[in-house]
């Protein structure tokens, strides 16, 4: 791949935009060229809105000439991708479902409006599994998305399209959402950076589960600095989301620039006994040397959580009932089995089952709170297993343990969801088959600033962010371990 605009980081491009060295129209053209080159191999951005983007860019350039203010988080005309679960006015938005295959919303989601008001230019919708439910990104509308590191493998889900697009250099920033790991696992599988913010940090705007902390919106990028920039764009109080709160006085970008190493962090090879691939455990444990070389004290701990899987499934399934019960009544034949299964767990569980899960969630929060009394950060593997066959709904086996359902491969990230802590996925190496392996770095609730700062120092030490973007590569599916 020739040196070009697509190889620059988002932060570098924004600085060029602010100095008028680059125009938004040039960036749209560069992204379009790269998408044409790479999209046949990965199918990451199935819906483009380039003419809408160019119209927005021209309006933004005229506004800047009239003296608009460049505040923190200002993207200055940078093209971004929006996950296909999230409405963009006038742009086909399917939610990955054949029920909505022709849906064109009249209004944008509040977060999209915020991103556009902050100088972001929406150029595409990124692919997602149906209604965002799944550990692999495919649906009946657009088909499957492939991993640029090996197109025989999945980029994970559900922000798989955004992660693949970033790794292939199609966009500089990608918006996503996360319930059980949907920003974190795709980032791990594609060797980019994904952040699940604290509940309330970023508006969800229009969801039915307005008072639940499980699902959040957040940023994904190729570098930690770029994720911090995009979080500054997204963060803040929104009157349409009762959980939101004001952005901090100091920007996340400034926190990254002022980063100092944490004093003490904890490393756990798993959470609650969830199975984790052996080589993944070895690579992530070895990567702690980057922190140790900065003088950080790293202690290996064991995180015991009873009934993690049943607790997560009970609470997740209750949310599925809120979101999908009425759709099952009217469109059951157009909804995939995994969603029906998850929703029916919720419909069939008792009030006592749900109460038991809520009590267990309280205990999980207290377990994490105990960790954070002693340690500034918690680090785990970024995923239970590396990328698997793109044709599978989920891996069949992890570390010799057969999985009974698709959520079995998401328990590391799902456990952190229940803790209400912010968590960031960060590249840390590759396995013997050259599949990306990552870390999940977990911060104290609302502790994104310290989390991003520490992750940026690790990233500078490992230099793995320098490996993306890449040209998509064909490959073979590794044998089951």
Buried (B, 14 or more C-beta within 10 A) or exposed (E): EEEEBBBBBBBBBBBBBBEEEBBBBBBBBBBBBBBEBBBEBBBBBBBBBBEBBBEBBEEBBEEBEEEEEBEBBBBBBBBBBBBBBBBBBEBBBBBBBBBBBEEEBEEBBBBBBBBBEBBBBBBBBBBBBBBBBBBBBBBBBBEBBBBBBBBBBBBBBBBBBBBBBBBBBBBBBBBBBBBBBBBBBBBBBBBBBBBBBBBBBBBBBBBEBEEBBBBBBBBBBBBBBBBBBBBBBBBBEBEEBEBBBEBBEEBBBBBBEEBEBBEEBBBBBBBBBBBBBBBBBBBBBEBBEBBEEBEBEBEEBEBEBEBBBBBBBBBBBBBBBBBBEEBBEEBEEBBBEBBBBBBBBBEEBEEEBBEBBEEBBEBBBEBBBEBBEEBBBBBBBBBBBBBBBBEBBBBEBBBEEEBEBBBBBBBBBBBBBBBBBBBBBBBBBBBEBEBBBBBBBBBBBBBBBBBBBBBBBBBBBBEBBEBBBBEBEEBEBBEEB
